[in-house]
């Protein structure tokens, strides 16, 4: 009896295909499909009503969504750039430390070990306008006698959230850049000294180009991280008050789970994923260019 | 263009002193090679001249000016490093012009200087490549080009050839020597390879354990080593050294092996003094295969343990008084192990050192 057997390669790949299908492919297709329906969690039957691109049209003309989208980009830009700056500074200083550097490196990682939820709670307390540490300190020092609305005012609230985010994640930049500094050959720096460079020129012309690939790796990782910032924001302000700190993911979660409008939330997800894809491609291009420049 | 002088220069890392008060005067346009085994302080000395290491004590002057407290960029020196130390993200052209760019020279001036350096070193076709796309020898040339574009007062070379293979090393050695003839500049060159030192130097500075042992022209250090260290370090193969005792116009190595005391040393040694008898392979040759040279000789019959034919000559290994010694056979014929050859030792070229101090008795 002759039975057709699947080719060996397919048999061997089957477990992987099955696992990936269950974990990634089916949810992806399902969510993509549901973004074309008015699917509400509370009324499952809505899943079978096809509305075409209505959800997308609605999002694209929704000011709230675009405000959240823009705010996410702003937040991303501020957080990433400051983290890079602080991370670079810390890495350069730690690199100079000769005694106790290992300990310092470990201490540096502490903020990364906390759950973002806990960091959110911690900073919610620190920035609380009545009992928070910041206002307490400002008032005791006589710098101000009013209670600053850290988590209420739209600009201050975004600042507070960025502060928490930066506190937690600067060390990722610091560690990656430090790794770059460790990998850096010493000779070109000495050659630069002999060639007449001041310390700043050495840094600008020799060290920084060498560190760029490391910086772009950190940027790629962190841009994906921050673009899906949810937990810290949710805990500290819940996206409020009155949407003043609403980011894409808090908006999405609210739409999907609080308002139960899963169809439109999924549509938002697909639009904002473009953001992540854009940043990934952008930084990856930069990374390849920087590596090519170093002849790697 | 300048002379370099070191006055009682010391270097310590904490309590550990690695360079113990060096005095050295290097003349304008001179090619000086610092040579010694690893850890002798030669690189540290060079780096102190460059300003890459702090000077713990004493004084370094370039062109008559004390430079102890000047950073490297104010010393008008350039340096070639062992690992080339090219800037990986710059093209050859940018590498060559970098120091001039930093010095804020005009673009035309930089282009001119880069072209000049490139033509001296034959780098014309490589100008737009990056270091990763170059071979070891090419990188080395770029590193040298980077050093010459600035027309520095002093060139410093830190073991520049040790990462190259043997053939390329010989070739680059010649290029460095030619370079010195073209751009007459003071050169301080560090190496652990005595062949490089002999072939390149106007003067050789031999260092050991943070001290200068001997300074002299290549021929001086070869023919008149001040002690057994220099004698065994300079020259290839190293000098044969046999310990013995002076007795009645002879040096007694063992009761069975005695060598006549060379006449130049009579009167300079005391009866019964412990001495080390030294001679080079070039001065021990089998009869009939030796240079016909007048002068006193001593006859030795030696059992050959190993013969190394090199083509024009054959190196012979044998044993004398339990010590392995080397001789040389000119116009060689095949030699088999265990063969006994009648050899003659040219006494006029022999050395005698005090065994206790190692110092030459000449």
Interface residues (C-beta under 8 A of the other chain):
Chain A: X185 X187 X188 X190 X191 X192 X193 X194 X195 X196 X197 X198 X201 X205 X206 X209 X210 X293 X294 X295 X296
Chain B: X50 X51 X52 X71 X72 X73 X77 X78 X79 X81 X82 X83 X84 X85 X86 X87 X88 X89 X98 X99 X102 X103 X130 X131 X132 X133 X146 X150 X156
